[in-house]
């Protein structure tokens, strides 16, 4: 199946994607409670981004074959947010839903940071922050060389990075390289929640004006609400339509989104919820699910 056909096969409408994102948030809470460790804040902030990317039809993959060579590629540069990726892979069917609760357990395929040698659907081992954009540049450039040799359009590469992660200098070498090479089959997405383990990014080592910086490096910069599926879908469509240069979506988000006591709290960067906290979080997420269903029935 050609890449464009794979993309079409992955397409859901925005209302369906919003429901999927909600279920992914629930999975994140459940797997972290079971693990007793992990990173809820940055996983929850990225839920709508990841759900839109995987289930809107912008990125193509084969639900029956994680290794289909015609697939587009996704690099989770902020590898500590592995739970949200695993939740997406379970939605696709690469993982049995019950396996999610083996996160971080001895012998599990679901390690604390993604391992492409262990888990189907994981393209690149990540976790050492700052490297994902460079890897994505190489993959995208390779796809462009393949397309020049074989004809057709190159497959797309998407990379999700965090704003604290952009404090790593390697990102800016990659940004310079991607623009110089005109890698227009590369789309970066910035999960801009302004929090890292030590506090607010703007206090620790601010990266603003980040949009102007990427624009100065030669990138197309697109702003989006990272918790609005329709707006993320719009931004992704704009990004993949860019020619002659790479594109980045600066997605405004809230760390811990969807769980009231985790939202915008640096303390929830890398702490698992207790049983009682998980129960409260799941109740809030389930209530939001019912609200989404009700809104869809009224629409």
Beta strands, then each sheet from edge to edge (+ up, - down):
strand 1: 73-76
strand 2: 157-162
strand 3: 186-192
strand 4: 195-196
strand 5: 199-200
strand 6: 220-225
strand 7: 247-252
sheet 1: 1+ 2+ 3+ 7+ 6+
sheet 2: 4+ 5-
end
